Amino acid sequence: MKKLSLIILGLLCGGIMLPGFAHAQSATSSPNMPSEFIKSYQSDITVEQNGTLAVTENIAVHTDGSTIQHGIYRDFPTQYADNLGNKYTVDFALTNVQMDGHSEPYHTAPESNGIRVYIGDANVVISPGDYSYEISYTVTRELGFFKDHDELYWNVTGNGWQYPIEAAGATVHLPASVPSNSITANGYTGAFGSADKNFSSSSTPTGIVFSTTRSLGPNEGLTIVVSWPKRYVHEPTLWERIGYFLEDNSFFLLAIGWFLLSFLAYFVAWWIKGRDPAMPVVIAQYDPPLNMSPAALRYVWMEGYDTTALVASVIHLAVLKCLRIEETSGFLGRKAYTLVRTGESGGAEEEAIIPRGIFGAGENPDRYELSSSNYSQLLAVKKEQMEVLKKSLQGKYFVTNSLYAGVIACISIVVPFGAVFLGILPKAVIVLIMLMTIILTVMAALFTRAMKQRTSEGQDLNAQIEGFKLFLSVTEKDRMNFANPPERTPELFEKFLPYALALGVENEWANQFDSVFKQLAQSGQSYTPLWYVGPGFIPNDIGGFTSDLGNSFASAISSSSTPPGSSSGG
C-alpha cells in the first residue's frame, strides 16, 4: 500500500462551482474544442524537514459562462480509514486564495471526508474568459516512511474534475541536504487505477519537475511518486504515532477511560465494602478451631464452596469409620474407587448428608461406585452440602457483597455494547469492544472474589485456621520451635489428613510422617488403615498415598458429582 497518503487519490478532487454546485459538462462550441476546460494545472510542493507539505496550486481555466459562472471549488479529503476501520486524519490549513493575482472571496464547507473550498462570490457572475486561481495550503502526515526510504505519493490534480485538462505538472522541492543523485521519481496518468505514464520528469536545481505529455480527459489526473533516503525528513516517533492514532480515534480513549472508570468503581466498592478487618496475630495451634469439620473449615477459609470440601468430607467420614474407601484397578489400569457403608454414624451435619444420600439405592445399597454414570446422587449431596454450609457460615463469618460487584459488572460490560448498538461508537470497534468485554469480565471475576468481606468474628476464626494450617504444613526444622506439639503417630496422621487436604497442605502434612511410617515398616510393625483398602496404600510411601488422595481420588469424586459433558476439576 503506497502509504496512507494514498489519501491523495482525491486530495485534489476538484469541481466547478455552479449555481446549484453540481458537476456538469456543457456542450462544446466546436466538434473538437470544449467551451470550458482547464488550460493548466500546476502544483508547487515543498517537503519540509518536519514532514509538513507546503503546496501552492495554480489552476488556469477557460469559461464561456455556461457552467463556470461564479468561480470554482476544490475538495480536499482529510478523513480516511484503514482496513480495520480506524480513522486517519490529515491536518489541512489554507494559507492563501487568489484569482488573477489578487485576493478572492472564499468560504469552506465540511464534506463527509474532508473540506470543500469555494472560491468566488456567489452574488457575482464572472464574464466569459480565462482566469487563474491560486490556492496555497499546508498539510501534514502525507509522507510514507518505509524501511529503506521515505516517499511522497501525491495525486496532483485528483480524478474528480469533469473538465479536460490541457496540461498538468508539479515541482517537488526536498530539503537541501538530500543528495540529488539519491532521489527517484515515478508517476501515473489517467483515470483512477490507471498505470499509464504519459508524463516526463527531470531533476533541476529547483527540484523534481513533472509534466504531462498529453492532455487529460474528464476524471483523469496526474499522480507523482518521489522517493529519497531516510533520515532527511523527520519520521514520527512511536509515541507520536500513538498520539496521532488516539487523536484520530477518540473512541479508543473513550474505551480506555471506560476501563479505568470501571476499575475505579470496583476499587471504590472494594475500599468501602470489601476490605477485611485487621487479622489477629497467627499462632500455631494443634487442633481444628471450634472443632469444625474439614468442609466447614475450608468454606470459611476459602469464603466459598468447591469440590475439595466434598473430597475432604468423604475422607473424614472414612477416618471416622462411617464409610470405607476401596480402591481397585479400573479401565486401562486407571484407579477406581467404591465407597462402602460400615453401619457407623457420625460426623457434622454437612458430612452426615453424604452417606444418607449415596447409600440405600440400587442393587447393592451398601456400596457406591465413584463413576460419572452415578453422578446424580453425589451431585445432589454436593448441592445440599453447599446449602448447609452457606446457611450456617455465610453471613456469620463473611459476606459476599455480590450485589455491588454484579451491578458494576453489568454496567461496565453492557454500556460499551449499547454504545455500538446505538451508533455512538462505530461498528469498526467491535473487536475492541470484544477485547474490553474479556478484560472486564476477568476483572469482574477478580473483584467479585475480592468483594467478599470477613466479619470481625470471621477474621478471628481465619487467624485460628491459619494457625492450624501452620501446624499442618510446618517443616521438621520449624517444628522444633513449637511448644509441646503432639506426638507424631499414624493415628494423628489419619485424624488431621482430611483437614490438611481441605487447607491444601496434604503433601506437607505427609512429609512430617514419612520417617514415622518408614521406621514402623523397618521394625516389622505393619500399619494398615481400616478406612482405606487397596494397593494405593504403601506404608513406606505415605507421600505417594497422600498425593493419590489429592489427585486420583479427588478426580474421581469430582467426576462423580458432575453431569457428563460438564467441565469439572479436582
N, C-alpha and C positions, 0 to 999 in steps of 0.2 A: 504494500500500500504506500503510495507516494506521500507519506506523512499525513498528518491531519490537515495539512494545507490543501489537500485535495478539495478541501474547502473551496478552493478558488474556482471550481467549475462554475460557480455562479457569482463569485465575488464581484464580478463586474457584470452581472446580468443587467443590461441596460434596456431601457424602453423609451418611447417618445411620449411626451405629455400631451394628451388630447383633452378636449373639453370634458369628456367623461373618463379620462385617464385610462382608456382601453387601448390595447395593442391592435393596430390595423395597418394594412398596406394600401396605399392609394393607387389609383390607376395611373399608368405612365403616359407621358405626353408623346412618346415615340415608341416604336416597337423595340428599340434597343436600349433606351436610357430611361430609368425610373425617374419620376419627377421629384422624389425625395430620397436622399441617401446620405450616408456618412462618407465625406470626402477623405477624411484622415482620422485615424485613432492612434495617438502616440502617448506612451506612458514612460515616465522617468522614475526609476525606482532606486532608492538609496538604502543599502543594508548597513545599518549602524552597528557598532561593536556590541551594544547591549541587546541586539536582536530585534530592535524596532525597525519597521519599514516606513520610510517617508516617501510617499507616492504623489506625483503630480500627473494628472491626465489632461491631455489636450484633445478635445473632440470637435472636429470641424464638420458641420452639417450643412446640407443644402435643402431648402424647403420651398415649395410653391404655395404654401399656406393651406393645403388641403387637410393635412393631419397635424403637422407641426405648427401650432398656432400661438402658443404661449411660451414654449421652451421645451426642455427635455427633463426626464427624470432618470435617476440611476439607482439601482438596487444593490445594496451591499450586504450580502449574507454574513451574519456574525454568530449564528447559533447552529451547531452541528451535533450529531450523535454518533457514538461508536457502535460497534456491533452488539454491545451489551445494553445499548440504550443510554449510556452515560453521556451527559452533556459536555460539550467543549465550546467555550465562548471566546471569540476573538474581540479584543478591545479595538474599537474604531473611533477615531476622533477627526472631525472636519477641521481644517485649518484655514481654508480659503476657497471662495467660489467666485468666479468671474465670467463675464461674457464680453468678448471683443476687447479685453484688456481693462475693463472696469468692473467694479463690484456689481453683482446682480442679486436681486432678492431671491431668497430660497427658504424653504422650510423642510423639516423632516417629519416622517410618519413611521411608526413601527410596523414592521411586517412580521409574518409568522416565524420567519427565521432570520430576521435582521432589520435593516433600516432602509427606507426609501428616501432619497434626497430629490425634492422638486426644485428645479432651477427655472426661475421666471416668475412673472406676476400674473396671477390668474385673471386679473382685471385688464391686462394689457395684451393686445393681439399684435404679434410681430409681423412685419412685412415679409413677403417672399424674398428669398435671397440666401446668402451664405453667412453663417455665424460660427464663431469659435468659442467653445466653452472650456474653461479651465477649472478643474476640481483638484484641490490638494487635501491630503489627509494622512494620518499615521495609523498603522495597525501593528499589533503585537501578536506573538505566538503563531506566526505564519511560517516559520522555518522548520525544516526537518533535520533532526540530529541523529545521524546513524553511527554505526560502529567505527567506520573508517573515513567518513566525510560528513560535511554539513551541506544543506541543499535548500535552494529556493525553488519551489514548484508553484508557478503563478499563472493563473488564467488572466491574460492581459485584458481582453475585451469582454470576456463572458460569452455565452452562447445564446443569450436571450434577445438579442436585437432582431427586430423584424424588418430591418432595412439592410441593404447590402453595404459593405464597407470597401471602398476603393483601395485603401492602403492602411495597413496597421503595422505598428512597430513598438519596440521598447528598448530602453537603455538601462542597464543594471550597473550600479556603482557599488563596489565592495570596499571594505576598509583598505586603506593604502598599504597596510602591512601584508596583505595577501599576495603571494608571488603570482605574477600574471601567467607564468607557464604552468601553474598548478590548477588553473581554472578550466572546467569543461562546460560546454554549452550544448543544449539539445532543445527540442521543442516539437510541437504538433500543430496542425491546422485542420480546420474543417468542423463538422458537426460533433456533438458530444460522443466521445468514444473513438473518434477517428484517429488513425495513426499516420495520416498524411503529413508530409514535411515540405510544404510549399512555403519555405522561408529561407532566408540566409542569415548567417551570424558572423560576426567578426569582433576581434579584440582591438580596441583603440585606447589611446591614453585616457579617455574619459570613462571607459567602461566597456561592457559587453553589449554590442548593438545587434538587435534582431529586426528584420524587415520581412514582410510577406512578399512573395514573388508572384502572387496572383490576387485578384480581388476576392473578398469573402462574401458569400451569399447570405441571405437571411438565416439566422440561427446558426451561423458558423462563427468560429473565433480563433484566436491565437493563444496558445499556451506555451510558456517557456520553462526550461529547467536549467538552473545554473548550480554547479557543484564546486566546492573548494575544500581544502584540508581543514581538519579540526583545529580548535584552539584559537582561531582568529576572531570568532564571534562567541559571545557568552552563551553557554548552554545552561538551561535551567538546572539547578541542583535538585536532588531528590526531594528535599524539603520544599523547594519552590514548586515542584510539580505536584506534590501532595497539597500544597496550599491552593494552587490553581484548581485542582480536582475538587477539593472541598468547597471552594468558592463557586464553581460551576454547578456542583451537585449538592445543593444545600440540604437535600433530603438525607444525605449521609450524616451531616451534622445533626439533623433532627433525630436520626436513628441513634447516634452516639449519645445525644442529650437525653433521649428517652431511656436508653440503657442506664445512664448514670442516675437519672431521676428514679428509675425503678430500684436501683441498688440503694440509693439514699433512702427511699421509702422502706425497704427491707431493714436497713441498718437502724433507722429511727424506731421502727416497730420492735426490733430486737433489743435496742437500748432501753426502751420503755418497758417491754413486756417479756423479753426473752432471757435477760441476764439472771444467772443463778445467784443466790446469796453466797456469801463467803463460806468456804468449806472449812470445818474444824481441822485441826492437825490430825494427820493419819497415823494411827498407832497400830502395830501388828496385833491381831487377835486370833485366837486358836479355835474359835467356834463360829458358826454362821450367826450373824446378828439376828436377834429376835427369834432364833430357831426357825428361820424361814426355809421353805423348800428351795431347791436349786432353781426351779422355774420362776418362783416369786423373786428370788434374788436377782436373777437375770433381767426380769421385767423391770424392776426398779433401776438396776444398773444401766440398762440399755434405753430406758424410758420408752419401752415398747415391746412388742411381741415378735418372735420369729421361731422358726422350726427348731432351733437349737434348744429352746426351752422345753419343747416336747421330747427331744432326744434325752436331755438331762433328766427329765421326769421318768422316762421309761427305765433308764439305768438306775435311778434312785429307788424305784419300786422293786427292781431286781435285787439290789443290795439289801433292801428291807424284807426280801423273800416273799413279796406279794406276787411275783411272777418270776419266770426263769427265761433266760435268753439262750436259745440253742442255735449253734452255727453248723451249717452243712455246706457241701460243695454244690453249687448251682450250675446253671448253663455255662458252658465253656470254662468251667473251673472257677467262675465267679462265686464269691461267698454269698450264701443265702441264710436268712435268719427267720426263726419262728419264735414267737412269744408263747409261753406255756403257763397256764393258770396253776398256782400252787395251793389255792384254798385259803391262804393267809390274807388278811386285810390290813390296811394301814395307809400311811401317807397323808399329806394335806388334802384339802378339798379339791384343789386343782389337779392333784395326782390321782385321787380315787376315781376320777372321771374315766381314766384310761382303761383299767380292767373291766369296768362296768360297760364301756362302750364297745370293746372289741371281742369279749368272750360271750358265750351263750348262744351263738347262732351258727348255722351251717352243720355239716355232717359231724364235725368234731368241735363241740362248743368250748372245749378247754384249750384249743390251740388256735393261734392266729398267725398266718404266714405273712411276712412283710413282702408284699408284692403289689405292683401297680394295679393288678386286677382286683385287689381288695381295698382299693383306695377309699371307698365311700365311708367305711366305718371309722378309720383313723382320721379322715378329713373332718367328719362330724365331731370327733373327740377334740381335734385341734381347734376348731372354731369355738367349741364350748369352753375349752380351757382358756382361750384368749379372752372370752367374755367374763369368765370368773375372775381372772387376774385384773382385767380392766376395772371391773366393778369394785374390787376390794382395794386396789392400789392406786389407780389413776385418780387424780384429784386430791388424794391424801398426801402423796409423796411427790407428785409432779403434775403440771397442767400442760396441755399441748399448744394452746393459743392458735389452733389451726385456722380459726376464722380470720385472724389478721393476715396470716400468710396466704390463705386462699383468696381473699379479696384482692390483695396486692398482685398475686399471680394472675388472676383473671384479667384485671385491668391492664397490667403490663404486657400481656400476651395478646389480648383481644384488640386493643387500640391500634397497633400497627396494621393489622389485617383490615380493620374497619377503615383506616385512612386510605388504604389501597382501593378498597371496595367503593368508597365514596368519591374517589378521584382526587383526594387531597395529595396523595403521593402517586407518582407514575407507576404503571404496571411493570415497568422495567426493573423496579427494585424488589420484585417478588422474591428473587434469590436472596437479597439482603434480608428481607423480612423473614424468610425461612431460617436463615442462619441466626438471626436475632431470636427467633422463637426457640431454637435449640438451646442457645445460650441462656435465655431467660427461663426456660423450663428446668435446666440444670440448676440455675441459681435459685429457682423457686423450691426445688427439692432440697437443696442445701439449707436454705433459710427455714423451710418447714421443720427440718430437724433441729436447727439452731433455736427456733422459737419455743421449743419445749423448755419449760422453766421448772426447776426444782423448788419445792416449798422449803421452808426452814427445816421442817421435820424431815423432808426428803433429803436435804443436804447433809443433815446429821447422820441419817442412815447410810447415805452414799459414802461418807467418810469411814463408817464401820465396814462397809462392803470392801472398800479399797484396802482397809487394814487386813481383812480376812484374805483378800486376793494376794496381798504382800506375803502373808504366811504361806499360801499355797504355791507361790512362784519363787520363793527365796532360794538362793544357791547355798551350797554346803558352807561356803566361807561366811556368808552373811547370817546363816542360821546360828552361828556361834554367838552372834550379838543379841539373840533373843533371850529373854528371861524365862527360864523353865519351860521350854517348848515340850509338847507331848512326845512320848517315845514313838519312834517310827516302827510300826508293825504292819503286817498285812491287813489287819482289821482297820487300822487308821487309814491306810491307803484306800480300801473299799469305801469306807464311810464318807470320805470327802472327794472321791473321784468324780461323782456327779456334779459337785459344786465347782471343781476345777474346770470341768468341761463347760459348765454354764458361764464361767468367767473367762474362758478362752486360754487357760493356762494348764491344760491337762498334761501336756508334754513336760512342762517344768515340774509339775507335781510328780509325775512318774520318775523323772530323773532323780528325785530325792530318795526313791526307794529302790533304785537299781541295785545298789550294793546289798541292801537288805534281802532281796529275793535271791540274789546270786549266792549269798552266804547260806541261806536256807537250803538251796539246791546242792551246794557243796557238802553240807553237813548231813545230807540224806533226809532232811525233813521236808518232804514233798508238800507243797501247798497247792490245793486245788479249790477254786471258788465254788460255792454251792449255787451261785446265781448265774453262772455262765458255763455252758457246756459246749465244747467244740475244740477243734485243732488250733484255733487262733490264740488260745491262751498258752504261752510258753513261759514257765516260771523264771527262767534266767534271761528272758527278753521282755520285761514288763513294759519297756518303752514301745516296742513294736505292737504289743497288745493294745496299749492305750492309744497309739496312733491309729490303729484299725477302728477303734470305737469312734474316734473323732472323724474318720473318713468313711470307711466301708459301711459301718453300722449306721452312722448318721445319714449317709446317702440312701440307704435302704428305708429308713424312717421317712425321709423327705419324699422319695418316690411313692411310698405307700400312703402318703397323706396329700397327694397332688393328683388331680384328674389327668388321665392320659392326654398328651398333647400340650399341656400347660408347661410353662417354664418352672423349674424348681431348682433349689440349691441346697447343699448340705451344710 
